Each structure stands twice: as C-alpha cells, then as structure tokens.
Amino acid sequence: MGAMKIGELARHAGLAASAIRFYESKGLLKVGSRQSNGYREYRKRPA
C-alpha cells in the first residue's frame, strides 16, 4: 500500500479524521508529511 490521505487512514483505523488530527495535536501520533496541496500524507512504517 502506498501513501494514504487522512480520510483513508481514518477508515482503516476505524476512526474519524478529526480523531487523527486530535491525536496528532496531543503528540500521540506522528504528524503526516504534507503534499504540495497541503493534504496530509501517511505512509506505512517498515516492519
């Protein structure tokens, strides 16, 4: 699987995108990189 946008990550995790943003703001989740259009981009960590 390649990079995911926040909505895709949220669906895979069974959460709302706002929950992902909340966890990022509290430092519980690493902030995703940003694409040139400002969208967050999340990548799977290597095992």
N, C-alpha and C positions, 0 to 999 in steps of 0.2 A: 504494500500500500504506500502511496506517495504522501505528499503533504495534504493536510486537511484544513479546511476553514473551521472557524469556531462552531458553527452550526453542526457540521459533520462530527466533530469531536464530541459535542454535547449529545448528539443522538447515540453515538457509540457508547458513551458513558452513562446514558440514561438520565441526563441532567438537562437543565435549561442553560442556554448560552449565558444568561445572567449569572448563573451559579459559577460557571467557569470564570467569568470576569471577577466575581466576588473572591473566589479562591486565589486568583492572581493578585488581587489588591491586598490580600492578607499575607501574601508570601508563601502560601501553601502549594502553589502550582507555579512552575516556571512560566514566565510571560513568553508567549509565542513571538516569533520574529514577524516583521511586518513586510508585506508586499509593497510595491511602489504605489499601489492604490490605497494603502492604509489598512487593508484587511490583515487580520492575524493569521498566521500560518503555523501549524503544528506538525511536527514530524515524530514518527515512532522512534524511540530510543533503541539503539542496537542492544541486543541481548548480551 
